[in-house]
Amino acid sequence: MNDIREGRGCVAGAVAPMLGRIAELVTDDGCYVGRKVFTDPDIYAAEKRSIFGKSWLYLAHDSQLPNAGDFVTTYMAETPVIVTRGTDGEIHALANSCSHRGLPVCRADFGNTKGFVCPYHAWTYGLTGELLAVPQERKVGRIDKSRLGLPPVPRVECYRGFIFGSFDANAATLDHHLGDMRFYLDVYLDRFPAGVEVIGPPHKWLLNANWKLPYENQLGDLGHGAYLHSALTGPDVFSEAENHGFGMVPKPGHSAAVRMMPESATEEELAWGVEGVSVGMDPQLHDYLISVQRKAAERLGPVRSRIKGLVCGIYPNFNFVWSNHSIRVAHPRGPGQTELWSWWIVPRDAPDAVKQALRQQYSFVLGPAGIVEQEDSEAWAQQWIGSNVDYLDDRPYYYGLGQGEEGVHPDMPGVAGKAFNEYYARAFYQRWRAELIAGETT
């Protein structure tokens, strides 16, 4: 096993070849992660090539694009992208950069349109990216517009309304990428017969932190909650997670923090969205959440209906905070900055009053001004500052809590660790290391 605990690798990284630097920054068992993983510009450039350039990245939800001509704008790493629904009813993803001088041809977050016009020279593009018109063509003669459309994202696929794209034309299917992570998504989605919808454009805010920090936290870091968030939660709120919680890793890089509740659990204890805070809850919301749980056993069966989700992550940067009806993406903006996007997601057929009550819960806890979000964001920013302390380059972070305790669960797929086992993070950094090494050798 490579060893950075004695300082080898981190200090010498500036002069070592890239492959050596990557290999030495994460130990084979994932227990030690060098601080430069979060700060080194060369490492970040390798991430854009070998991870974001090849993986499946979340783009949008199909509820945001119900009609022909609907569009939303987003990013794949730092590449601006337009996601459209064409007149053919299909979803398309296009680079949001004019083929003439590179300006974004769409500067709105969402809307409905027949096409996109560059504000500089009025080059005009269709919903599927084809170049339709060049005003200057009348003065200089015809050009081959077929070669000058907006470059498409080579692969676009959807899983139960969640739209992903990949820059790698040869990538394995989205289903393959998700693997058994689909089991955990379905535990949430199958509760709602009409499905779910995303409401409005995302909240967006900048963090002075590396993109991996919020993603890693929401893979299943339950160990911080009772301390960082103690003013809100109180000392006993995490006892349920400690007694019944598991960090499930169906594939390295993905994770789901869940609680497998006992057969004796009441509807109140099992209900999604109640989370032990029914006192003072809007009565209509409470009744709705209980009614959903009452039907869940029929839809999910006796085992899956007892699984309560907290947070999960789909590699490399998409999180689903299902306990607080939020999905989010950590868009990288350099080694030391992340643009966090957060959407509110709710059952499609919930009454309007219930949706409003759920929105208030989301905003209070995990919206951009939410109390939990503020505490987490400060922690991630301070962690990034700590990663930049030169004197500590030979002191990697320890991710070994619970090492060796993880195993197999009889009812849930993947590697299972108890609530505070850091296997979810070790597996993430092992995959991160392997993909960077593979990318730099091809």
PyMOL commands that set and color helices and strands:
alter all, ss='L'
color gray80, all
select helices_A, chain A and resi 11-14+18-25+35-38+41-52+62-64+137-140+145-147+174-178+181-189+212-220+225-228+230-233+239-244+267-270+283-304+322-324+352-365+371-387+390-392+423-440
alter helices_A, ss='H'
color red, helices_A
select strands_A, chain A and resi 32-33+57-61+70-76+79-85+91-95+110-112+116-117+124-125+131-133+155-159+162-166+196-207+245-249+255-260+307-314+318-321+326-332+338-347+397-398+407-408+415-418
alter strands_A, ss='S'
color yellow, strands_A
deselect
rebuild
show_as cartoon
